[in-house]
């Protein structure tokens, strides 16, 4: 597939036409969706994003090579699971598929604002976290945090799940690239001990909830919150909260809203470091650079807890 740098308007139009034709053929979009009335496109890493207005409405489309199809399918499933909770709003996934050498995901097009009713955002996240799994911790399929697949096999022990299915896989993948942490074994042992007596409800999670994955629909006078780009599974609700604090906290009203529904449990401050370590390790795997040093420092903090 052409990259965005070489994807001129003509090629972009042809790509869009192929995608929309395929989605209509699948019965996922109405026939007028083939009528492209205007569009724009841009590249984010290897992924191409399209915003397109058609005779059937507006869509946001993600497009990548064929290897990316499992990630689009996983995002589709996560979004549908969040929608089924009837709590936090999200963009509706309309179609996922592949044409020629590219995969795609078609989403409802949204016009988002950066700020809105943060108190309601916190409340609605807490309400989403009240949707629990009866099968333990995990998910019915693999989900992806960025480009990293998550081991979502069901597990009834939270400490084992988080150590063995979240932290260890990333540490092993980094080691395979020659990146080793001097205190990783001591860190894992202490994390296991800190989580050993923690038995949270298996809550529906966003899985990658930072400020870039939450916005507000600005169609109303008071924009309502919406989340997107999930990496969902069922686990400790505190993992979502920990992620919102990793790269700068969300506005205070968000936490006030959350705590009006669900108060944090004792020991959250210590567990937060463990949960944030997962995302730092994932960033170290995906981007390297200073995230490796941040991961090392977080390991030392966990050992000192």
VOGU-3710 file (C-alpha; in Angstrom, 3 decimals, decimal comma):
1> xxxxxxxxxx> 0,000/0,000/0,000  1,228/3,523/-0,680  2,270/5,519/2,355  0,576/8,838/3,030  3,609/10,676/1,612  2,984/9,133/-1,789  -0,789/8,853/-1,435  -1,902/11,771/-3,575  -5,524/12,811/-3,899  -6,162/10,501/-6,821
11> xxxxxxxxxx> -4,737/7,446/-5,088  -6,502/8,412/-1,854  -9,798/8,683/-3,700  -9,273/5,258/-5,284  -8,398/3,728/-1,928  -11,471/5,224/-0,314  -13,678/4,057/-3,151  -12,403/0,489/-2,753  -13,008/0,537/1,004  -16,504/2,002/0,763
21> xxxxxxxxxx> -17,474/-0,356/-2,056  -16,321/-3,315/0,027  -18,249/-2,157/3,113  -21,411/-1,676/1,028  -20,909/-5,120/-0,516  -20,665/-6,557/3,008  -23,964/-4,892/3,857  -22,309/-2,754/6,548  -23,005/0,597/4,853  -25,906/1,821/2,738
31> xxxxxxxxxx> -25,332/2,118/-1,006  -25,130/5,964/-1,006  -21,906/5,596/1,004  -20,210/4,974/-2,348  -20,872/8,619/-3,276  -17,767/10,440/-1,994  -18,568/14,135/-1,616  -15,350/15,247/0,053  -12,492/13,857/2,109  -9,149/14,498/3,750
41> xxxxxxxxxx> -6,371/12,108/4,749  -3,262/12,066/6,902  -0,676/9,591/8,154  -0,112/8,588/11,771  2,965/6,362/11,848  2,127/3,619/9,300  -1,608/4,146/9,549  -3,627/6,362/7,225  -6,661/8,191/8,556  -9,474/9,340/6,298
51> xxxxxxxxxx> -12,282/11,746/7,125  -14,888/11,395/4,407  -18,312/12,833/3,679  -20,533/10,581/1,582  -24,097/10,429/0,364  -24,869/8,267/3,399  -23,096/10,397/6,005  -19,636/11,079/7,378  -17,106/8,418/8,380  -13,683/8,202/9,975
61> xxxxxxxxxx> -11,621/5,405/8,430  -8,382/3,803/9,575  -6,345/2,010/6,920  -3,167/-0,046/7,170  -1,568/-3,138/5,673  -3,175/-6,572/5,947  -1,229/-7,512/9,071  -3,160/-4,842/10,946  -6,550/-6,470/10,444  -6,537/-8,341/13,805
71> xxxxxxxxxx> -6,007/-5,010/15,576  -8,929/-3,426/13,763  -11,109/-6,428/14,589  -10,065/-6,175/18,245  -10,872/-2,454/18,340  -14,239/-3,184/16,737  -15,002/-5,745/19,470  -13,843/-3,457/22,297  -15,985/-0,585/21,043  -19,066/-2,800/20,792
81> xxxxxxxxxx> -18,463/-4,063/24,344  -18,239/-0,500/25,673  -21,384/0,488/23,773  -23,235/-2,502/25,249  -22,420/-1,246/28,764  -24,627/1,826/28,093  -22,333/4,049/30,154  -19,587/6,096/28,461  -20,295/7,045/24,866  -17,897/5,993/22,138
91> xxxxxxxxxx> -17,733/6,066/18,351  -19,726/3,307/16,696  -17,682/0,806/14,662  -19,444/0,322/11,335  -17,283/-2,051/9,316  -13,972/-3,880/9,414  -12,468/-5,620/6,432  -9,731/-5,857/3,838  -9,343/-4,967/0,174  -6,309/-5,862/-1,925
101> xxxxxxxxxx> -3,243/-5,337/0,283  -4,859/-3,215/2,973  -7,135/-3,611/5,981  -9,565/-0,998/7,231  -11,875/0,010/10,056  -14,801/2,366/9,423  -16,035/4,370/12,383  -18,765/6,876/13,028  -17,319/10,334/12,339  -17,305/12,586/15,394
111> xxxxxxxxxx> -16,510/16,236/15,876  -14,788/16,359/19,258  -13,876/19,099/21,705  -10,987/18,847/24,159  -13,042/19,860/27,177  -16,576/19,452/28,405  -18,351/17,864/31,355  -15,390/16,237/33,102  -17,450/15,428/36,212  -19,821/13,310/34,120
121> xxxxxxxxxx> -16,836/11,697/32,407  -15,595/10,478/35,788  -19,033/9,304/36,835  -19,619/7,423/33,612  -16,224/5,720/33,748  -17,050/4,546/37,286  -20,379/3,238/35,981  -18,617/1,412/33,147  -16,305/-0,154/35,718  -19,382/-1,581/37,443
131> xxxxxxxxxx> -19,888/-3,902/34,469  -18,184/-7,088/35,610  -17,167/-10,409/34,121  -18,208/-13,678/35,678  -15,247/-15,441/34,052  -12,467/-13,691/35,945  -9,817/-11,401/34,490  -9,253/-11,305/30,744  -11,307/-11,005/27,575  -12,754/-13,263/24,904
141> xxxxxxxxxx> -10,148/-12,173/22,374  -6,753/-10,513/22,111  -6,810/-6,740/22,427  -3,993/-4,368/21,525  -2,413/-1,577/23,539  -0,956/0,445/20,722  0,555/-2,240/18,492  1,193/-4,608/21,400  -1,061/-7,664/21,663  -2,381/-8,321/25,172
151> xxxxxxxxxx> -2,610/-11,837/26,589  -6,262/-11,923/27,644  -6,611/-15,575/28,567  -9,029/-15,844/31,476  -7,457/-16,000/34,921  -9,165/-15,992/38,326  -6,135/-14,585/40,177  -5,483/-10,898/39,611  -1,871/-10,878/40,832  -0,997/-13,787/38,541
161> xxxxxxxxxx> -2,853/-12,199/35,635  -1,101/-8,850/35,892  2,380/-10,209/36,565  2,286/-13,123/34,096  0,051/-11,699/31,357  0,975/-8,030/31,442  4,399/-7,264/32,958  6,434/-10,398/32,162  5,575/-10,525/28,437  6,817/-6,965/27,956
171> xxxxxxxxxx> 9,969/-7,531/29,995  10,677/-10,654/27,921  10,091/-8,832/24,630  12,411/-6,031/25,694  15,039/-8,577/26,764  14,821/-10,131/23,297  15,879/-6,734/21,959  18,802/-6,558/24,351  17,094/-4,249/26,874  17,501/-5,531/30,433
181> xxxxxxxxxx> 16,562/-3,949/33,756  18,944/-4,624/36,617  16,166/-4,840/39,207  13,435/-6,499/37,168  13,275/-9,733/39,189  13,136/-7,895/42,510  10,472/-5,614/41,054  8,310/-8,517/39,858  8,633/-10,253/43,227  7,584/-7,142/45,120
191> xxxxxxxxxx> 4,740/-6,425/42,694  3,475/-9,992/43,182  3,546/-9,475/46,939  1,784/-6,101/46,761  -1,007/-7,554/44,614  -1,284/-10,907/46,408  -4,078/-9,840/48,765  -5,805/-7,570/46,258  -8,884/-9,203/44,741  -10,699/-6,518/42,717
201> xxxxxxxxxx> -13,881/-7,041/40,777  -13,238/-7,868/37,125  -14,358/-4,542/35,647  -14,801/-3,614/32,007  -11,786/-1,446/31,186  -10,868/0,983/28,447  -7,318/-0,297/28,811  -5,408/2,709/27,432  -7,154/5,697/28,969  -4,973/8,788/28,647
211> xxxxxxxxxx> -5,975/12,328/27,671  -5,546/11,555/23,951  -8,241/8,875/24,078  -11,052/10,893/25,633  -12,904/13,867/24,164  -16,297/15,533/24,165  -18,966/15,550/21,510  -19,493/19,234/20,790  -22,905/18,882/19,166  -24,590/19,929/22,411
221> xxxxxxxxxx> -24,442/22,979/24,644  -22,560/20,971/27,284  -20,314/18,544/25,376  -20,685/14,991/26,670  -17,707/12,667/27,154  -16,632/10,054/24,638  -13,804/7,529/24,763  -12,088/5,879/21,808  -9,067/3,749/20,769  -9,719/1,158/23,512
231> xxxxxxxxxx> -7,591/-1,824/24,503  -10,357/-3,411/26,531  -10,375/-6,364/28,899  -11,834/-7,148/32,337  -9,529/-6,276/35,204  -8,894/-3,931/38,111  -10,670/-0,598/37,600  -7,640/1,076/39,178  -5,585/0,307/36,073  -7,653/2,800/34,056
241> xxxxxxxxxx> -7,305/5,418/36,785  -3,552/4,834/36,998  -3,195/5,416/33,259  -5,067/8,737/33,488  -2,379/9,901/35,924  0,704/8,677/34,061  1,213/11,450/31,502  -0,406/14,276/33,455  -3,621/13,979/35,415  -6,997/14,731/33,903
251> xxxxxxxxxx> -8,878/17,729/35,372  -9,816/17,436/39,057  -13,533/17,328/38,228  -12,980/14,001/36,473  -11,694/12,387/39,686  -14,399/14,115/41,747  -16,997/12,589/39,448  -15,420/9,139/39,635  -15,198/9,212/43,420  -18,839/10,284/43,697
261> xxxxxxxxxx> -19,637/6,787/42,398  -16,655/4,716/43,523  -14,066/5,653/46,153  -10,474/4,392/45,777  -9,417/1,447/47,947  -6,592/1,488/50,462  -3,233/0,794/48,852  -4,049/2,363/45,500  -0,959/4,585/45,585  1,320/1,524/45,693
271> xxxxxxxxxx> -0,652/-0,416/43,094  -0,711/2,626/40,806  3,052/2,336/40,270  2,676/-1,311/39,224  -0,110/-0,488/36,784  1,768/2,472/35,342  4,856/0,311/34,876  2,920/-1,749/32,327  2,351/1,302/30,128  5,914/2,560/30,569
281> xxxxxxxxxx> 7,249/-0,840/29,499  4,888/-0,833/26,533  6,111/2,617/25,524  9,693/1,418/25,943  8,891/-1,471/23,594  7,127/0,724/21,033  9,236/3,884/21,202  12,364/3,152/23,282  14,283/6,278/24,269  13,560/7,792/27,696
291> xxxxxxxxxx> 10,743/5,322/28,434  13,414/2,730/29,190  14,879/4,966/31,900  11,400/5,773/33,229  10,632/2,070/33,464  13,829/1,483/35,440  12,980/4,282/37,872  9,436/2,975/38,337  10,819/-0,482/39,125  12,931/1,051/41,892
301> xxxxx> 9,852/2,815/43,283  7,940/-0,488/43,336  10,824/-2,213/45,144  10,895/0,593/47,713  7,132/0,432/48,385
//
